[in-house]
Amino acid sequence: MNNDFPTDAPTTPATWDTLLWVVLPYLSLTVFVLGHIWRYHYDKFGWTTRSSQLYERRLLRIGSPLFHFGILLVLLGHIGGLLVPKNWTEAAGISEHSYHVTAVALGTAAGVCTLGGLAILVVRRRTVRPVFSVTTRNDKAMYLSLTVTILLGLSATVVANLVGEGYDYRSTISVWFRSLFTLRPDVGLISGAPLLFRLHALSALLLFAFWPFTRLVHMLTAPVGYLWRPYIVYRSREPRLGVRPPRRGWERVG
């Protein structure tokens, strides 16, 4: 029996790939940009980290620098790995093997630092009662999203490069990422990537869409005004202020 009508089975994966690796990235980028613009115009007073240093400092003094130092290295590593083409580093005299070894070593160390610092901050949020009392549902969702994204990225690095034979993401995922900005996304480059790498990419896209509505917006705010703001003048109070009754009229100064 001849069937003149093609089935939909072969087109289903392609449809999902288009939704995940074309529609979702552009949607995430749009929400990221427009969300920050909206937040700045309509929630300037909410554009803050809502610091809880006043409630607890010991754990914060350990977890915060560890997390921020690690996430900065992770960000720089992703910028170099995703945006810098392989032929650029080779033209600079850096072999692929040297780049791979350095990227894996620094990426693993940065991921461990970031995850360790984040774990300390989460434990602090949960165990210190005053800090937990000012933790919102938005904060909990943010911490969960950050943890999943970082854990998947670290797992992908360890499984593919330290346990497995290695995976050259610079020839696949990086090229797909750059193709988004040329408006010619090559879906096939990422659809065949290992599962952990794809899950890490998906979690990162969802995190960036969620980003403008969390306290993470403070990352885009640099305290440049501190460079030229006027000095703050502190005046000492009279030691026995409040003991004697206030006098009426003017008092001699000096």
N, C-alpha and C positions, 0 to 999 in steps of 0.2 A: 504494500500500500504506500503510495507516494504522498508525501506531505509537502505541499507547496508553500506552507507558511513557516517561517523560521521561529524557533523557540526563543523564549526570553532568557534562558539560562546563561548563555554566553555573555549577555549584556549586563547581568546583575552585578558582577564584580566591578566592571568598569563604572557603573553608576555609583556604587559605593565609594570607589576610589575618587571619583570626581567630587563627590560631596565632602569627603574627608580631607582631600589634599588640594582642592581648588577652592571650593565654596567656603569651607571652614577657615582656612588661613586668611582669605580676604575679609571675611566677616569679623574674625578676631582682630585683625589690624584696624578695621574701621571702628569697631567698638573701643579699642584701645586709644585711638586718637581722639575721636569725638567724645568719648567718655571723660577724658582728662579735661577737654575744653569745657564741657558741661559742668564738671565738678568745680573747676576753677571759677566759673562765672556764678554758680548758684550755691556753692558750699565752701566759700573761702575760709570761713571759721572752722570748718571741719577738715581742712587740708592740714592735718597734723598727725604726728605719731601717737598722740595721746600717751605721752611718757608716763610710766609707772615707777620711775626711779625713787619717787618720794616714799613709796610703800616698802620697797626692798632693794638693796644694792649689792649684796654679796654675790648672789647668783647672776645678777644682771652684769656685774663687772667681769664675769668669766664668759657667760654665754653670748653677750652682745658683740664684743670684739671678735670672738671666734667665728660667729655666724657672718658678720659683715666682712671680715677679711676673706673667709672662704667663698662667699657669694660674689665678691669682687673678682677673685681669681677665676671662678666659674664663668662669670660674664665675659671677662677678657678672653678666656679660652674658647668660648662659643663664638665670639666675634671673629677671632682668628681662624677658627676651624670652618665656619660657615661662610664668611664673607671674603676670605683671602683664597684665591684659586691656588691649586697645587703648583701650577707652572710658575707662579710668582715666587713662592718659597724656593723652588728649584733654581730659578734664575738668580736668587740671592745667595746661592751656594749651600742651601740647606737640603740635604738628601731626604728622601721620603722616610727612610729608616730612622734617621736622627729625629725628624719631626714627630714620627709616630711614638718613639720611645719617650721623648720629652713630654708630648701631649698626654700620654697615658699616665706617666708618673705624676705630673703636676695636676692633671685632672682628677686622679684618684685621691691625691692628698687634699686638694681643694674640696672635693665632694665629702670626704670624711670630716674635714673641719666644719663645713657648712651643716652637715647633718648632725654632728655632735653639738654645735652651738645651738641649732634649732631645737634639739632634744632638751638641752638645759633650759631654754626659754619656755618650752611647753611645760616641762615639769614645774618650773617656777610659777607659771600661770595657774597650774592646777593645785599646787600644794600651799602656796602663800595666799591666805584667805583674802586680804585686802586687794591683792592683784587679781585674784579670781573674781572678786565682786565687781570689778570694772571691766571684765572681759565680756564682750558682746558675742552674739551668734555670728556676726560678720567676722570677728577675729578668729573664732573657732574654725569657720569654713576656710579662712585664709591660711591658717596654720596647716589644715588638712591638705589643701591644694598644694602648698609649698612642699610639704613632706612627701606627698606622692610623686610630684615632679622630680624632686632631688633624688629620691630613692630609686626611681626608675632610671634616671640618668646614670647614677652610680652603678646600678646593677647592670645596665647595658655595657658600660665600660669594663667592668670586672669580668662579666661572663664572656663577652666577645673578644677582649684583648688579653686578659690575664688567664682565663680558663680555656677559652677556645683558641682558634688559630688566628684570630684577628679579623677585623672588618674595616674595609676602606670606605668610610662614610664620606670622605672628601670627593670621591668620584661619583657618588650617588646622591645622598641626602643634601650635601652642600650645594651641588649643582641644581637640584630641585628647588632649594631655598632661594638661590639667586635668580632662578628662572621666574619666580613669582614677581619680582620687581621689574622684569622685562615684559610682563603680561603674557608670557608664553610658558606657563607651568608644565613641566614634563612629569606627569604623574607616574609614569613607569619607573622612574628613578627611585622613588620612595616606596612604591607599592610592593616592591620585591625585597625591601630591607628586612633585617631580622625583626621579630615581633617586639622585643624590648625597645628597640630604637623607634619603632612606630608608635608604641604606647607612650614613650617619653615625649615624642613630638606632639601627640594629641594632648597630653596633659599640659604641655607648655602652652599650646594654643588656647586651651580653656583657661589657664592661669592668666594669660595676657588679656583675655576678654573680661575677666573678673577683676583685674588689677585696678582700674580707675575708681572702683567703688570700695576700696579697702584703704587701710592706713599705709599701704605700699606706695601711695602717691608721693610720699615724702622723699623718695629716691630721686625724683625729678626736680626737687627744690634744693638749690644750693644757697647757703647763707652768704651771698655776695654782699648784702647790705652791711654786714658786720665790718667790712673793710673801711667804710667811711662814716659809720654812725657816730654820733657824739659820745663823749665819755659820760659814764653814769657817775654822778656825784653822790657820795654817801656822807651823811652828816651824823655825828655822834649825838646821842641823847643825853640830857642832864642826868647824872646818876640817881638823884633823889626826886626825879620828876614825878609828880603826882602826890608827893608827901605834903608839901606846903600848899595852901589854897592859892588859886590864881589871883594875881593882882589886876585891878582895873586900870585901864589906860595904858600909856606907853611905858616901856621899861628901857633903861639904859643898856646899850649894847657895848660889850667890851669892858 
